[in-house]
Amino acid sequence: MDEDIKKQITATIETHKKMLGEFEESGIDTVVAIAQAITRALEQNGTVYLCGNGGSAADAQHIAGELVGRFRRERKALAAVALSTDTSVITCLANDYAYEYVFARQVEALVREGDILWAFSTSGTSANIISAAESAKKKGAYVIAFTGTINSELEQTADICFCAEDESTARSQEIHQLAYHIICDLVECDFADS
């Protein structure tokens, strides 16, 4: 094997290990608080709405699937909607308004007081995600942010933020996936007897 390739792979693995250590050291309480907020909202007939761009849109859809379907155990279906899935709505809003409003307009139409908006932006500066978070706050929803940059604009807008800080979007998203799988598992435990 080429030594440069091996060094590249090893450096990626080492970064991942370092970020896992940071998650273990300072992120566990945040993950528990997020799971508790989601459980409270769902217990009160709220809905979890999720949004993100690119790979984060895929994460939003993944989480919605885990909540509506199941993660590991049988329980009732939980109300969750990924705002990145209706291409007719998204393209209509992008065309008639601007891409900045593709999620905010959906939040305006769908989100109610007591719901959750779970917003993903590794930079923490995606205009359409921040716009959605601001709209959700105005509607009385609880805003969860997943970012990759500390003290971002999205973090400042959110009620709670899980930040997996790294220059690489991919590394942040890897830790995000671990965190949201743990959250799905914790939430599911609360509804396992439902």
C-alpha positions as CSV (number, residue, x, y, z in Angstrom):
1,M,0.0,0.0,0.0
2,D,1.2,3.5,-0.9
3,E,2.5,5.2,2.3
4,D,0.8,8.5,1.5
5,I,-2.6,6.8,1.2
6,K,-2.0,5.0,4.5
7,K,-1.1,8.3,6.2
8,Q,-4.3,9.9,4.8
9,I,-6.5,7.1,6.1
10,T,-4.8,7.0,9.5
11,A,-5.1,10.8,9.9
12,T,-8.9,10.5,9.1
13,I,-9.3,7.8,11.7
14,E,-7.3,9.7,14.3
15,T,-9.5,12.8,13.7
16,H,-12.6,10.7,14.2
17,K,-11.2,9.2,17.4
18,K,-10.4,12.7,18.7
19,M,-13.9,13.9,17.9
20,L,-15.4,10.8,19.6
21,G,-13.4,11.6,22.7
22,E,-14.8,15.2,22.6
23,F,-18.3,13.9,22.2
24,E,-17.8,11.6,25.2
25,E,-16.3,14.3,27.3
26,S,-18.7,17.2,26.6
27,G,-21.6,16.1,24.4
28,I,-23.4,13.4,26.3
29,D,-25.5,15.8,28.5
30,T,-26.6,17.7,25.3
31,V,-27.7,14.5,23.6
32,V,-29.7,13.5,26.7
33,A,-31.3,16.9,26.8
34,I,-32.2,16.7,23.1
35,A,-33.8,13.3,23.5
36,Q,-35.8,14.5,26.5
37,A,-37.1,17.6,24.6
38,I,-38.1,15.4,21.7
39,T,-39.9,12.9,24.0
40,R,-41.8,15.7,25.7
41,A,-42.9,17.2,22.4
42,L,-44.1,13.8,21.1
43,E,-45.9,13.0,24.4
44,Q,-47.8,16.2,23.9
45,N,-48.8,15.3,20.3
46,G,-46.1,17.5,18.8
47,T,-44.2,16.7,15.6
48,V,-40.5,16.7,14.9
49,Y,-39.7,18.6,11.7
50,L,-36.2,18.2,10.3
51,C,-34.2,20.2,7.7
52,G,-30.7,20.3,6.2
53,N,-28.9,20.7,2.9
54,G,-27.1,18.0,1.0
55,G,-25.8,15.2,3.3
56,S,-27.6,16.9,6.1
57,A,-30.9,16.6,4.2
58,A,-30.2,12.9,4.0
59,D,-29.6,12.9,7.8
60,A,-33.0,14.6,8.3
61,Q,-34.7,12.0,6.2
62,H,-32.9,9.2,8.0
63,I,-34.0,10.5,11.4
64,A,-37.6,10.9,10.2
65,G,-37.6,7.3,9.0
66,E,-36.2,6.1,12.3
67,L,-38.9,7.9,14.3
68,V,-41.9,7.1,12.0
69,G,-40.8,3.5,11.5
70,R,-38.6,2.1,14.3
71,F,-35.0,2.2,15.3
72,R,-34.5,-1.1,17.2
73,R,-37.7,-2.0,19.0
74,E,-41.5,-2.1,18.3
75,R,-43.5,0.9,19.5
76,K,-46.1,3.3,18.1
77,A,-45.1,5.4,15.1
78,L,-43.7,8.8,16.1
79,A,-44.6,12.0,14.3
80,A,-41.6,13.2,12.2
81,V,-41.3,15.0,8.9
82,A,-38.2,15.8,6.8
83,L,-38.8,19.1,5.0
84,S,-36.4,18.1,2.3
85,T,-38.6,15.4,0.7
86,D,-41.3,17.2,-1.2
87,T,-39.6,18.2,-4.4
88,S,-42.7,20.0,-5.8
89,V,-42.9,22.2,-2.7
90,I,-39.2,22.8,-2.6
91,T,-38.9,23.8,-6.3
92,C,-42.0,25.9,-6.1
93,L,-40.6,27.9,-3.1
94,A,-37.2,28.2,-4.6
95,N,-38.7,29.5,-7.9
96,D,-41.4,31.7,-6.5
97,Y,-39.5,33.1,-3.6
98,A,-35.8,32.2,-3.1
99,Y,-33.9,29.2,-2.0
100,E,-33.4,30.9,1.4
101,Y,-37.1,30.2,2.1
102,V,-37.5,26.6,1.0
103,F,-37.7,25.4,4.7
104,A,-39.0,28.6,6.4
105,R,-42.1,28.7,4.3
106,Q,-42.8,25.0,5.1
107,V,-42.3,25.9,8.8
108,E,-44.7,28.7,8.5
109,A,-47.3,26.3,7.0
110,L,-46.8,23.3,9.2
111,V,-45.0,23.9,12.5
112,R,-47.1,24.7,15.6
113,E,-46.3,25.8,19.1
114,G,-44.8,22.8,21.0
115,D,-43.4,21.2,17.9
116,I,-39.6,20.6,17.3
117,L,-37.5,21.9,14.4
118,W,-34.3,19.9,14.2
119,A,-32.0,21.9,11.9
120,F,-28.7,20.7,10.5
121,S,-26.0,23.0,9.2
122,T,-22.3,22.0,9.6
123,S,-21.2,25.6,8.9
124,G,-24.0,26.9,11.1
125,T,-24.5,29.7,8.5
126,S,-26.8,28.2,5.9
127,A,-29.3,31.0,5.2
128,N,-32.2,28.7,4.5
129,I,-31.6,26.7,7.7
130,I,-31.3,29.9,9.9
131,S,-34.4,31.3,8.2
132,A,-36.3,28.1,9.1
133,A,-35.0,28.2,12.7
134,E,-36.1,31.9,13.1
135,S,-39.5,31.1,11.7
136,A,-39.9,28.1,14.1
137,K,-39.0,30.2,17.1
138,K,-41.6,32.8,16.1
139,K,-44.2,29.9,16.0
140,G,-43.2,28.8,19.5
141,A,-41.4,25.6,18.4
142,Y,-38.3,24.3,20.2
143,V,-35.2,24.5,17.9
144,I,-32.5,21.8,18.0
145,A,-29.3,22.6,16.0
146,F,-26.7,20.2,14.8
147,T,-23.6,22.1,13.7
148,G,-19.9,21.6,13.0
149,T,-18.8,25.2,14.0
150,I,-18.9,26.5,17.6
151,N,-20.9,29.7,18.3
152,S,-22.4,29.8,14.8
153,E,-25.4,31.9,13.9
154,L,-27.6,28.7,13.9
155,E,-26.4,27.9,17.4
156,Q,-27.3,31.4,18.6
157,T,-30.8,31.0,17.2
158,A,-31.4,27.5,18.6
159,D,-32.6,26.4,22.0
160,I,-30.0,23.7,22.2
161,C,-27.1,22.8,19.9
162,F,-25.0,19.7,19.4
163,C,-21.7,20.8,17.8
164,A,-19.2,18.3,16.3
165,E,-16.5,20.8,15.5
166,D,-14.2,20.1,12.6
167,E,-13.0,21.8,9.4
168,S,-14.3,18.7,7.5
169,T,-18.0,18.5,6.9
170,A,-17.7,14.7,6.6
171,R,-16.1,14.3,10.0
172,S,-18.8,16.5,11.6
173,Q,-21.5,14.5,9.9
174,E,-20.0,11.2,11.2
175,I,-20.3,12.3,14.7
176,H,-23.8,13.8,14.0
177,Q,-24.9,10.3,12.9
178,L,-23.7,8.7,16.1
179,A,-25.4,11.4,18.2
180,Y,-28.7,11.2,16.4
181,H,-28.7,7.4,16.5
182,I,-28.3,7.6,20.2
183,I,-31.1,10.2,20.4
184,C,-33.4,8.0,18.4
185,D,-32.6,5.1,20.7
186,L,-33.3,7.1,23.8
187,V,-36.5,8.5,22.5
188,E,-37.6,5.0,21.4
189,C,-37.0,3.6,24.9
190,D,-39.5,6.2,26.2
191,F,-42.2,4.9,23.8
192,A,-41.3,1.2,23.7
193,D,-44.3,0.3,25.8
194,S,-46.7,2.4,23.8
